[in-house]
Amino acid sequence: MIIDFLANIPGILLAVSVHEFGHGAVAYLLGDDTAKNEGRLTIDPIKHIDPIGFLMLIIAHFGWAKPVPVNSNNLKNKRLGMFLISLAGPVFNIIMAIITLHILNFEHFYIEMYAVHRILVNIVGINIGFAVFNLLPIPPLDGSKILLSILPNKLQYYYWKYENIGTIVLFFLVFTDKIGYILTPILNIVRNLIFTFI
């Protein structure tokens, strides 16, 4: 258990940092320098980790980071901008998983450095899991913001009206372990796609 605990920490730190950096980097490219001005355009985990959220990630495999600040008023096209910024975090996690898989292709990591191999395998799994989980269209996850950015104005009203209910549903699904029924099939599809083309 201790080994599993220690082997998971680098993956969690990297997944959170890459995810938040992705949001901030795309926002900056689209004209919003809010994250840059607050020192969030970095993969330094200290800048992104919320202590309680990090502990929850380790203990309950469900937690949160400090959200990267975004000012949609700085975006030329708010809808498109928020869509791309919200999508960026999960996409950066998938990219991180793919890069790590390429590193794992060097067989000597398994033969000569088992500990490093174990950490790298966890980095792949955690980043894929982090991406898929955050793409669920349930507030306050990125998937809900992606959905909001493509909803007609009339339907956005219902999103804001029932946002708190969505958050309660999310907590219920996580802490009753029902979330697995939703995540597992999607994770399997994403893993198969990644492993097929790598």
C-alpha positions in Angstrom: 0.0 0.0 0.0 2.8 2.4 0.8 4.5 1.6 -2.5 1.3 2.2 -4.4 0.8 5.4 -2.5 4.2 6.8 -3.3 4.1 5.6 -6.9 0.8 7.6 -7.4 2.0 10.9 -6.1 4.2 11.9 -9.2 1.3 11.0 -11.5 -1.2 13.0 -9.5 1.0 16.1 -9.3 1.9 15.9 -13.0 -1.7 15.4 -14.1 -3.0 18.3 -12.1 -0.2 20.6 -13.2 -0.4 19.8 -16.8 -4.2 20.0 -16.8 -4.2 23.5 -15.3 -1.3 24.7 -17.4 -3.3 23.6 -20.5 -6.2 25.8 -19.5 -4.0 28.8 -18.8 -1.8 28.3 -21.9 -4.7 28.2 -24.3 -6.4 31.1 -22.6 -3.2 33.1 -23.1 -3.0 32.1 -26.8 -6.5 33.4 -27.2 -5.8 36.8 -25.7 -6.5 36.3 -21.9 -3.3 36.9 -19.9 -5.1 36.6 -16.5 -3.4 33.2 -15.7 0.0 34.5 -16.8 -0.3 37.5 -14.6 -1.0 35.3 -11.6 2.0 33.0 -12.3 -0.1 30.0 -13.4 1.5 29.4 -16.8 3.8 26.7 -15.3 3.8 23.0 -14.6 5.1 23.7 -11.1 2.6 21.8 -8.9 3.0 24.3 -6.0 1.2 26.9 -8.2 -1.8 24.6 -8.9 -2.2 22.3 -5.9 -5.0 22.9 -3.5 -3.9 21.1 -0.3 -7.3 19.7 0.7 -8.1 18.8 -2.9 -4.7 17.0 -3.3 -5.3 15.0 -0.1 -8.7 14.0 -1.4 -7.1 12.9 -4.7 -4.7 10.6 -2.9 -7.1 9.2 -0.3 -10.4 9.1 -2.2 -9.2 9.4 -5.8 -11.4 12.4 -6.2 -10.2 15.9 -5.6 -9.5 19.3 -7.2 -6.8 21.9 -7.9 -6.9 25.6 -7.8 -8.8 26.6 -10.9 -6.9 28.7 -13.4 -8.5 32.1 -13.6 -10.0 33.0 -16.9 -11.5 36.4 -17.9 -13.8 35.7 -20.8 -14.1 39.4 -21.5 -10.6 39.2 -22.9 -11.6 36.7 -25.5 -12.6 37.8 -29.0 -15.1 35.0 -29.4 -16.3 34.0 -25.9 -18.1 30.8 -26.9 -15.3 29.4 -29.0 -12.7 30.6 -26.5 -14.4 29.0 -23.5 -14.9 25.8 -25.5 -11.2 25.6 -26.4 -10.0 26.6 -22.9 -12.2 24.1 -21.2 -11.2 21.3 -23.6 -7.5 22.2 -23.2 -7.0 20.6 -19.8 -8.2 17.1 -20.7 -6.3 17.3 -24.1 -3.0 18.2 -22.3 -3.6 15.2 -20.0 -4.0 12.9 -23.0 -0.8 14.4 -24.6 1.0 13.8 -21.3 -0.1 10.2 -21.3 1.0 9.7 -24.9 4.4 11.2 -24.3 4.9 8.9 -21.2 3.8 5.9 -23.3 6.6 6.7 -25.8 9.1 6.8 -22.9 7.8 3.4 -21.7 8.6 1.9 -25.1 12.2 1.9 -24.0 12.3 -1.7 -22.5 15.2 -1.0 -20.2 12.9 1.0 -17.9 11.2 -2.2 -17.0 14.4 -4.4 -16.8 16.7 -2.0 -15.0 14.5 0.5 -13.3 11.3 -1.1 -12.0 10.4 1.8 -9.7 10.6 4.3 -12.6 8.6 2.0 -14.8 5.9 1.8 -12.1 5.7 5.5 -11.8 5.5 6.0 -15.5 2.7 3.4 -15.9 0.8 5.3 -13.1 1.4 8.6 -14.9 -0.2 7.2 -18.0 -3.2 5.8 -16.2 -3.8 8.8 -14.0 -3.6 11.3 -16.9 -6.0 9.3 -19.0 -8.4 9.0 -16.0 -8.1 12.7 -15.2 -8.9 13.6 -18.8 -11.9 11.3 -19.1 -13.3 12.3 -15.6 -13.0 16.0 -16.3 -14.9 15.6 -19.7 -18.0 14.4 -17.9 -20.7 17.1 -18.6 -21.5 17.5 -14.9 -20.7 20.8 -13.0 -18.1 21.9 -12.1 -16.1 19.6 -14.4 -14.7 20.9 -17.7 -17.2 18.8 -19.6 -20.0 21.0 -18.2 -18.2 24.2 -19.4 -17.7 22.6 -22.8 -21.4 21.8 -22.9 -22.3 25.3 -21.8 -20.2 26.9 -24.5 -22.3 25.1 -27.2 -25.7 25.4 -25.7 -28.1 27.9 -27.1 -28.7 31.0 -24.9 -32.2 29.8 -23.9 -30.8 26.5 -22.6 -27.9 28.1 -20.7 -30.5 29.4 -18.2 -31.3 25.8 -17.2 -27.6 25.0 -16.8 -27.1 27.9 -14.3 -30.4 27.0 -12.6 -29.4 23.4 -11.9 -25.6 23.8 -11.6 -25.7 23.1 -7.8 -27.7 20.0 -8.3 -25.2 18.7 -10.8 -22.4 19.2 -8.3 -24.4 17.2 -5.7 -25.0 14.5 -8.2 -21.3 14.3 -8.9 -20.4 14.0 -5.3 -23.1 11.3 -4.9 -21.7 9.3 -7.8 -18.1 9.5 -6.6 -18.7 8.7 -2.9 -21.1 5.8 -3.7 -18.7 4.4 -6.2 -21.3 4.6 -8.9 -19.1 6.8 -11.0 -17.3 3.7 -12.2 -20.3 2.6 -14.2 -20.0 5.8 -16.3 -16.2 6.1 -16.4 -15.1 2.5 -17.0 -16.6 2.0 -20.5 -15.3 5.5 -21.6 -11.9 4.8 -20.1 -11.7 1.5 -21.9 -12.5 3.1 -25.3 -10.0 5.9 -24.8 -7.2 3.5 -23.6 -7.9 1.3 -26.6 -7.7 4.2 -29.0 -4.5 5.5 -27.5 -2.8 2.1 -27.4 -3.9 1.3 -30.9 -2.2 4.3 -32.4 0.9 4.5 -30.2 
